[in-house]
């Protein structure tokens, strides 16, 4: 195996590990409730701590990679992730486990942001799409593998096994990451680090995320949201005058980057809808038993894993801007199908709709990552990759909160199968509208004047 192939495998394994870390802990929650004799709303923080820190640290992780060397920062992030997984497996109490998961989320932020930038560094522009497709496939495999493997291991070795399994994955990723070349910004003089901006950005994003997850935290929404707005306003003020900003604001005025981030939020919201509303549709609306619900839900990640590389090759063959629009159009059709086909055709209709939606998502993901990172200044690719991760995670959190609330608002009045299907229709039609807005923004970006689509240098 060539050095480049080993390096790409290391990047893929880093993303796989972070994806497993995201999904595997969910299946451990019932066992944690029993083991620690804790209420479900407290145990839920094992998942929330990981998601919150991974979201809040994304941009800072990418910025540190640009300043201190992407290979070095990636190795540090993998190390933090792996050690935190071991600490979590050995945790004697729930608070210790939650803290360990928070630290693991910081490592995961590095492991999801920097591989995108490093993969682009290792590829030529005409092959970037297929590399991004490979990373998308790897992420989907990790998302599907986490619950399946974690559930099997928990049955054999208890809840700690779900965290122990992340240790060898992290160790293997760390060994392969050592084969990465110290390229680009790693050899440039270090610039100053914007500590104030990093703190304000992290705190503001955390406040926003906590406001959206208030039902699990039990904290008031309004003060959290107002505090987040104030902190992010302070962040913007600092970034305008600091010499070396953690997120250069001029990049957000660059059309491909700005539209990519907006589309990422909207698309992640749509995809999270399938994860948080789908089980209710299948169980309450269609009457499927829980094991069958799990099998139908697995269609999405499996389809993503199969179509990711193919989507990347299509991006390279056509163009990122055009395939982004195609992917979003296909996603719109898939979301609209989820709104109507389950009521007409039952579980078969739901599966068909997933088979439409998921390839569109992989096409969007490969095209957007390729387009945005190619448009970015090579010295800022880590930061931009972190911003893409931030926008995606914010979409996931927004989808989990807002789309769940939308479904509940329409399902609650009846509490019947018909009520569930009515709520499904409203929720997925809303998701289709979000995908349509993202497609419109993508088409506008493709038609923008050439000057606004040129990489910032």
N, C-alpha and C positions, 0 to 999 in steps of 0.2 A: 504494500500500500504506500502511495506517495505521501510526502510530507503534507502537501495541500489537502489530500483526501483525509489524512488523520486529523488535520486541523479542523476541517469541516465536520468530521464526525464528532470531534470534541464540542464544537458549537452546538450541533444538533443534540448531543447528550445533555448539555447544560440546559437547553430549552425543555427537553424531555423531563429532566429532573424537576425544574420549576413547575411544569404543568402537573406532574404527579403530586407535587407538594400542594398544589391548589385543590386538587380533586380528591386525593386519598383521605384527607382528614375528615371529610364529610361522613364517610361510612363509619368512622370511629365514634361519632357523637353519642349514639345510644349507649355504647359501652362505657364511655367517659361519664355519662350521667350516673350509671350504676356504680362505677368504680370509685368516683369521688363523692357520691351521694350529693350531687349538686343539681340545682334546677337547670332546665334546658336553656333558659335565657343567659345563664352564666357560662355554660359549656359552649354556647354558640360563639363565644369570643375566641375559641381556638381557631375557628375559621376566619372570623372578622379581623383579628389581630394580624394575620398573615396578609389578607387582602388590603387592609388599610396601610400597613407599612410598605407593601410592595407598590401600591399606588403612589403614596406620598414621596417615596424615595426614587422614583423612576428617573426624573429629570436630573436630579443631583447625581445619581449613579452614572448617567451618560456624560454629564459634564466632568466628573472626576476622571472618567476614562479618557476624555479628550485632553485633559490637562496632565495627567500623571502616567498615561500609557494604558491603552485598552486591555492589552494582555495582562498586565500587572493587576489592574483593578478587577478584571474578570476572575483571575485566580483568587484574589482576596474575597470576592463575593461568593465564589463556590465554596471556599473554606468556611466562611461564616455560615452559609446554608447547611453544610455537612455537619459542622460541630453543633449547630443549633438543633438539627434533627436528632442527634445523639442525646443532647441534653433533654429534649422533649420526651424521648423514649424512656429516659431515666427519671423523669420529673416525679417528685414525691407528692406534689400537690397541684391543684388546678392553677393557682396563680403562677407557679413556676413554669408550667406547660404553656400558659398564655404568653408569658414573657419570651420564652424560647421560640414560640411561633412568630412573635413580632420580630425577633432578630432574624429568623429564617426568612421572613418576608423581605427584609432589607437585602439579604443575599439574593433572593429571587428577583428583586428589582434589577440588580446587576446582570443576572443570568438571562433575563428576557430582553434587556435593552442592548447591551454591548454585542451579543452575537450577531444582531442585525447589521451593525456597523462593521464588525470584523468580517462578516461574510461578504459584504460589499467590497471591502478592501482586498479580499482574496479572489474577486471575480472581475472579469471584464464586463463592460456595460451591456454587451449583447448576450451575456449569460447570467445576469443578475436575477432575472425573473425565475429561472429554474432553481437557483439557490434559495430564493425566498420561498418558492413553492415547497422545497424540501423542508425548510424550517417550519412552514405551516403544517405540513404533514406530520412532522415530529411532535409539534405542539398538540395536534389532534390525537395522536397515538397516546401521548402522556395523559391527556384528559380522559380518554377511554380506559387506559390501563390502570389509572389510579384507583377508582372505585372497585374494579374487578379484582386486581391483585391485592389491594388493601383489604377487601372483604374476606378473601380467602385466607390471608395471613392472620387476620384478627381471629377467625375461627380456630386457627391453630395455636397462636401464641399470645392472644389478648390484644388490647388496643395499642400497646407499645410497638407491636410488630408493624403497624402502619407507618410508624416513624422510623423504625430501624431500617426498613427497606429503602429509605432515601439515602442512607449513609453510603452503601456501595455505589449507588448511582452517582452521588456527588464525588466520591473518590475517583471513579473512572473518568468523570468529566474533567476533574482537576489534572489527572495524568495526561489526558489528551490535550488539554488546554496548554500544557507546557510546550507542545509542538508548534504553537502559533508563532509566526514571525513578529518581532518587535518592529512594526512598520508605522509609517506615517507619523502622527502626532507624538508617538512614544519617543521619538528621537529629537523632538523640537524642545526649545527652552520652555520651562514651566512658566505659566502665567499665574497671576494672583488668583486666589480662590475667593469667591463672593460668599462669605459665611453668612452675612446678614440676609442677603437675598435667599439663600438656601433655607435658612430657618423660617423666614416668612412664607416662602412657597410651601414648604413641608407642613407648617402649621395650618396654613389656609386650606390646603387640600385635605388635610386630616379633619378639620372642622366641617368642611363640605360633606366628606364621606360619612362622618358621624351623624350629621343631620339627616342624611338619606337612610342611614341604618338605625334611626332613632327607635323604631319599634323593638329592635333587639336590645338596644342599650337602655331604653327607658328614660333617656335624657330629653329635655325640651328641644324642639326643632328650631324655633325662631331665634333664640340666643346663639345657637351653634351656627346657623346660616348667616346671621348678621356679623358674628365674629369672623367667619370665613371670608365674607365680603371685605371687611375692614383689613384683614391680614393680607389678602390678595391685592387690595388697593395699595397698601404699603409696599408690597413687593414690586408692583409696577413703578411706583415712585422711586424706589431704590435702583431698579434696573436702568432707569433713564439716565442716572448720573454716575453709576459705578463704572470703573475702568474696564473690568473684566466680568460682565454679568453671567450669572449661572444659566440664564436663558435669554440670549440676545433678542430684544423685542423686534428688531428689524426682520428677523427670520419669520415672524408671525405675519408680516405684511407681504411675504413672498407667496404668490398664489398657490403653487402646488403644495407647499408645506401647510399653509393655513387650511386649504380645502381638504387636504389629507387628514388633518387632525379633526376637523368638523365631521367629515364622513366617518372617521373611526369611531367617534362618540355615538353617532346615530346607528351605525352598523352593529356595534357591540351591544347597544340597547336592544336591537332586533334579535340578535342571537341569544342574549340572555333571556328574552321572552320565551323562547322554546324550552329553556331549562327550568324556568320557574312556573310557567303556566302549563306547559306540556303535560306534566304529571297529573294535574287536576283535570285537564281535558280528557286524558286517556282513562283515568280511574273514575272520576265523578261523572263525566259526560258520556263516556263510551262503555263504562262498566268493566274495564279490564282488571284482572287481578294484578297485584303488585309485581310478581315476577314478570308478567307479560309487559307491564308498563316499562320495566327496566330494559327488556329486550327491544321494544320499539324505540325507546329513547337512545339506545346504542346505535341506531341507524345513522344518526347525525354524525357522531365522531368517526364511525367506520367509513362513511362516505367521504368525510374530510380527509381521512388518512389516504384513501385511494385516489382522490382527485387532486391533492395538493401539488404534486410534482407535475402532473399533466397541465394544471393551470399555469404553473410557472413557465413551462415550455411555450404555452400559447402566448404568454406575455412577451417572451423574447421574440416570438415569430411575428407578432403584430406590432403593438406598442403599448406601453403602460397606460397612457391616457385613454386610449380607445377601449382596452380590455377592462379598465376600471368602470367605465360607463356600461359595458356589456354585463359585467358581474353584478352591478347594482340593479340593472334592469331585470336580470334573472332572479335576484333576491326579491325584488318587488313582486314578481310573479309567484315565487315560492311562498312569501308571507301572505299574499292574497289567497293562495290555495289553502294554506293552513286555516284561513278564516272560514272557508266554505266546504272544503272536501270532507273533513271529519263528520260533519252533520249529514252529508250525502252518502258517503261510502264507508263510514266507520274507521277502524284502525288502518285499513288499507289506504284510505284517502289521506290519512295523516302521514303514512310512510311515503306515499307518492309525493306529497308536498315537501317533505324533508329531502327527498332525492332531487328536487328542483332547487330548493333554497341553499343547501349546503355547498354544492359545486359553485354556485354564484358567489358565496362567501369566500371560498378559497381563491377564486379568480380575483375578487376584489382585494383580498389580503396580499397576494403576491404582487399584483399590479401597483397597489398603493405604496407598499414598502419599497418596491423597486423605484417607482417614480420619485417619491419624496427623498430617498437617500441619494439618488443620482442627482437631484436638483440641489442638494445641500453642499455647502463648503466641506471638502474632505476633513478639514480640521474641526468641524462641528458635527460630524456624523454621529458620534456617540450621544451628544446632547439631543440631536433631532430624533435619534432612535428612542431615547428616553422619553421625549415628548410624545412620540407615537404610542409608546407603552402607557404613558399617563392617560392619554385620551381614550385608549381602548379600555383601560381599567375603570375610568370614570363612567364610560358607557355601560360597562357591566354592572357597576354599583347602581347607576341610575335605572337601568332596566330591572334589576332585582327589586328595587323599591317602587318605582313609579308604575311599572307594568303589572306588578303583583297587586298594587292598590287598585289599578283600573279594573283588573279581572274581578277582584273581590267586590268592588262597587256594583258590578252588574250581576254577579252570581249570588250575592247574599239575599236579595229579595225573595228568591224562590227556593234556593237550596236543593234543586232537583237536577236531573240530568239535562233537561231542557234549559234550565237556567245556566248551567255550566257551559253548554254549547253556545248559548246566546252571548255569554261573557267572552268565550273564546273568539267568537266572530268579531266583537267590538275590539278586543285587544289586538288581534292579528291584523285587522284592517288598519288600526293605528300604526302597527309595526310596518305595514306596507306603505303607509303615508310617509313614515320616517325614511324608509329606503328610497322612496321617490324623491324626497327632498335632497338626499345625499346624491342621487343620480343627477339631479338638476345642477347641483353645485359642481359635480365632476364635469359635466358638459360645458359649463361656463368656464371652468379652468382650462379645458382643452381649447376653447376658442379665444382665450385671452391673448392680448398682444404678446409678441415674442419677448419683449423686454421684461414683462412680469413673470415669464416662465424660465428666465435664465438664472442659473445658480448664483447665489450670493457668494462673493469672494472677499 
